[in-house]
């Protein structure tokens, strides 16, 4: 009876992407640490939700999410943990990070008003992560199924508009007016550079951030978030 009960218990495997790409796109050591911190936080959010629904001890792997040791890219759960629950946990945790960072910026950089960037934050909230979920009678079977599922990706990347820049487009460069509705043909490189420099100067003027926070760079919104969460007061608000 015990063996039969155990064999009927499904195993759930979960991963989300991009993990390696999220880390490898880091420009500074601070970005690398921020990437690991964020990925660990998101993995912990899924684990916490699974344990709340299925009970403590349902998570087989990882036994512990540790930022200093790296972030697991595969979560193994004993039990019927539903795809929608895991996806919602991931999205809710990421939304909380973005909201914490955005509100901190708007409060401390009030001289940069008006902020015309809410739509950009919403795009990053909705389209930063791809979530994969599979189940099987055994861990091996669930992992095989996950590999099959990942072959048919359902990815929706952010389609930034505007003239080309060091990133995918002018609208990808983080600044308070990045989501303003304008004709892309009127977006001059000189104007973009000026707005980017002003925003960078405003960030450096914050005593907590300082000169080392940003150099002569054009950061995306996600890259900015990576750096912000490495500062304790912002991390306390966002994580």
C-alpha positions as CSV (number, residue, x, y, z in Angstrom):
1,X,0.0,0.0,0.0
2,X,2.8,2.4,0.9
3,X,4.7,1.7,-2.4
4,X,1.5,2.2,-4.4
5,X,0.8,5.5,-2.7
6,X,4.3,6.7,-3.4
7,X,4.3,5.7,-7.0
8,X,1.0,7.6,-7.6
9,X,2.5,10.8,-6.2
10,X,3.4,13.1,-9.2
11,X,6.6,15.1,-9.3
12,X,6.6,18.6,-10.6
13,X,9.7,20.3,-12.2
14,X,9.8,24.0,-12.9
15,X,12.3,26.4,-14.4
16,X,12.2,29.9,-15.7
17,X,14.3,31.7,-18.3
18,X,16.5,33.5,-19.1
19,X,18.7,32.5,-16.1
20,X,22.1,32.3,-17.7
21,X,21.4,35.2,-20.0
22,X,20.1,37.4,-17.1
23,X,23.5,36.8,-15.3
24,X,25.8,36.9,-18.3
25,X,24.4,40.3,-19.4
26,X,25.9,41.9,-16.3
27,X,28.4,44.7,-16.9
28,X,29.8,45.1,-13.4
29,X,30.4,43.0,-10.4
30,X,27.5,44.8,-8.7
31,X,25.2,43.7,-11.6
32,X,26.4,40.1,-11.2
33,X,25.5,40.1,-7.5
34,X,22.2,41.8,-8.2
35,X,21.3,39.2,-10.8
36,X,22.0,36.4,-8.4
37,X,20.0,38.2,-5.7
38,X,17.0,38.6,-7.9
39,X,17.0,35.1,-9.3
40,X,17.3,33.6,-5.8
41,X,14.4,35.8,-4.7
42,X,12.2,34.7,-7.6
43,X,13.1,31.0,-7.0
44,X,12.3,31.4,-3.3
45,X,9.0,32.9,-4.1
46,X,8.0,29.8,-6.1
47,X,9.3,27.5,-3.4
48,X,7.5,29.4,-0.7
49,X,4.2,29.2,-2.6
50,X,4.6,25.4,-3.2
51,X,5.3,24.8,0.4
52,X,2.3,26.8,1.4
53,X,0.1,24.8,-0.9
54,X,1.6,21.3,-0.5
55,X,3.2,21.5,2.9
56,X,6.7,21.9,4.2
57,X,9.2,19.4,2.7
58,X,7.5,19.2,-0.7
59,X,10.5,20.8,-2.4
60,X,13.1,18.2,-3.2
61,X,15.6,20.4,-5.0
62,X,17.1,22.8,-4.2
63,X,17.4,22.0,-0.5
64,X,18.3,25.7,0.0
65,X,18.5,28.7,-2.3
66,X,21.7,30.6,-1.5
67,X,22.7,33.7,-3.3
68,X,26.4,33.3,-2.7
69,X,26.4,29.7,-4.2
70,X,24.3,30.6,-7.2
71,X,20.7,30.1,-8.2
72,X,19.2,26.8,-9.2
73,X,17.7,26.8,-12.7
74,X,15.5,23.7,-11.9
75,X,13.0,23.3,-9.1
76,X,11.8,19.8,-8.2
77,X,8.7,19.5,-6.2
78,X,6.9,16.3,-4.8
79,X,3.2,16.7,-5.5
80,X,0.7,18.2,-7.9
81,X,1.9,21.8,-8.0
82,X,-0.1,23.6,-10.6
83,X,1.5,25.6,-13.4
84,X,-0.7,28.6,-12.8
85,X,0.2,28.8,-9.2
86,X,4.0,28.8,-10.0
87,X,3.6,31.3,-12.7
88,X,1.6,33.6,-10.5
89,X,4.1,33.4,-7.7
90,X,6.9,34.3,-10.1
91,X,5.1,37.2,-11.6
92,X,3.9,38.5,-8.3
93,X,7.5,38.5,-6.9
94,X,8.9,40.2,-10.0
95,X,6.1,42.8,-9.9
96,X,6.9,43.6,-6.2
97,X,10.6,44.1,-7.1
98,X,9.8,46.5,-9.9
99,X,7.2,48.4,-7.9
100,X,9.7,48.8,-5.0
101,X,12.4,50.2,-7.3
102,X,10.1,52.4,-9.3
103,X,8.5,54.0,-6.2
104,X,12.0,54.6,-4.6
105,X,13.2,56.3,-7.8
106,X,10.1,58.5,-8.1
107,X,10.3,59.5,-4.5
108,X,14.0,60.3,-4.4
109,X,14.4,61.7,-7.9
110,X,11.4,64.0,-7.7
111,X,13.3,66.7,-9.7
112,X,13.1,64.4,-12.7
113,X,9.3,64.8,-13.0
114,X,7.1,64.3,-14.9
115,X,7.8,60.5,-15.0
116,X,6.5,59.2,-18.3
117,X,7.7,55.6,-18.0
118,X,4.9,53.6,-16.4
119,X,4.2,51.7,-19.6
120,X,7.8,50.6,-19.8
121,X,7.7,49.2,-16.3
122,X,4.6,47.3,-17.2
123,X,6.2,45.9,-20.3
124,X,9.2,44.6,-18.2
125,X,6.8,43.2,-15.6
126,X,4.9,41.2,-18.1
127,X,7.5,40.1,-20.6
128,X,10.8,39.5,-18.7
129,X,10.4,35.8,-17.9
130,X,9.4,32.6,-19.6
131,X,8.0,29.9,-17.3
132,X,8.2,26.2,-17.8
133,X,6.3,23.5,-15.9
134,X,6.1,19.7,-16.3
135,X,5.0,16.7,-14.3
136,X,5.6,13.0,-14.2
137,X,5.4,9.9,-12.1
138,X,9.1,10.1,-11.4
139,X,11.6,13.0,-11.4
140,X,13.3,11.6,-14.5
141,X,10.0,11.4,-16.3
142,X,9.1,15.0,-15.3
143,X,12.4,16.2,-16.5
144,X,12.1,14.5,-19.9
145,X,8.7,16.1,-20.3
146,X,10.1,19.5,-19.4
147,X,12.8,19.1,-22.1
148,X,10.0,18.4,-24.6
149,X,8.0,21.4,-23.5
150,X,11.0,23.8,-23.8
151,X,11.2,22.8,-27.5
152,X,8.0,24.7,-28.2
153,X,8.7,28.0,-26.6
154,X,6.1,30.6,-26.2
155,X,8.2,33.7,-25.8
156,X,7.0,37.3,-26.1
157,X,9.9,39.7,-26.0
158,X,9.5,43.5,-25.5
159,X,9.3,45.3,-28.9
160,X,11.1,48.5,-28.0
161,X,10.6,51.2,-30.6
162,X,12.8,54.1,-31.7
163,X,16.1,54.7,-33.2
164,X,18.9,52.2,-32.6
165,X,21.2,52.8,-29.6
166,X,23.6,50.7,-27.6
167,X,20.6,48.5,-26.7
168,X,17.8,47.2,-28.8
169,X,16.3,50.7,-29.4
170,X,16.2,54.3,-28.1
171,X,13.1,53.5,-26.0
172,X,15.0,50.7,-24.2
173,X,17.3,53.2,-22.5
174,X,16.0,53.9,-19.0
175,X,15.1,57.5,-18.4
176,X,11.9,59.2,-17.0
177,X,10.5,59.9,-20.5
178,X,11.2,56.4,-21.9
179,X,7.5,55.6,-22.4
180,X,6.4,59.0,-23.6
181,X,4.3,58.8,-26.8
182,X,6.3,60.5,-29.5
183,X,7.0,60.1,-33.2
184,X,10.2,58.0,-33.4
185,X,11.3,60.1,-36.3
186,X,11.6,63.1,-33.9
187,X,13.9,61.2,-31.5
188,X,17.3,62.6,-32.0
189,X,20.5,61.0,-30.7
190,X,21.5,64.3,-29.1
191,X,18.2,64.5,-27.2
192,X,18.4,60.9,-26.0
193,X,22.0,61.4,-24.8
194,X,21.0,64.6,-22.9
195,X,18.1,62.9,-21.2
196,X,20.2,59.9,-20.3
197,X,23.0,62.0,-18.9
198,X,20.6,64.0,-16.8
199,X,19.1,60.8,-15.4
200,X,22.5,59.4,-14.6
201,X,23.5,62.7,-12.9
202,X,20.4,62.5,-10.8
203,X,21.2,58.9,-9.8
204,X,24.8,59.8,-8.9
205,X,23.6,62.7,-6.8
206,X,21.9,60.3,-4.4
207,X,24.2,60.0,-1.4
208,X,23.4,56.3,-1.0
209,X,24.3,55.5,-4.7
210,X,27.2,57.9,-5.4
211,X,29.5,58.3,-8.4
212,X,30.3,54.6,-8.7
213,X,26.7,53.7,-9.4
214,X,26.6,54.6,-13.1
215,X,29.2,55.7,-15.5
216,X,29.0,56.7,-19.1
217,X,26.4,54.0,-19.8
218,X,23.0,53.6,-21.3
219,X,21.2,51.2,-19.0
220,X,18.1,49.3,-19.7
221,X,15.4,49.3,-17.0
222,X,16.2,45.7,-16.0
223,X,19.9,46.6,-15.7
224,X,19.0,49.5,-13.5
225,X,16.9,47.3,-11.2
226,X,19.8,44.8,-10.9
227,X,22.0,47.6,-9.5
228,X,19.3,49.2,-7.3
229,X,18.5,46.0,-5.3
230,X,22.1,45.7,-4.2
231,X,21.5,48.6,-1.8
232,X,20.0,47.6,1.5
233,X,17.3,50.3,1.8
234,X,16.0,49.6,-1.7
235,X,16.3,45.8,-1.3
236,X,14.3,46.1,2.0
237,X,11.5,47.9,0.1
238,X,11.6,45.8,-3.1
239,X,12.5,42.2,-1.9
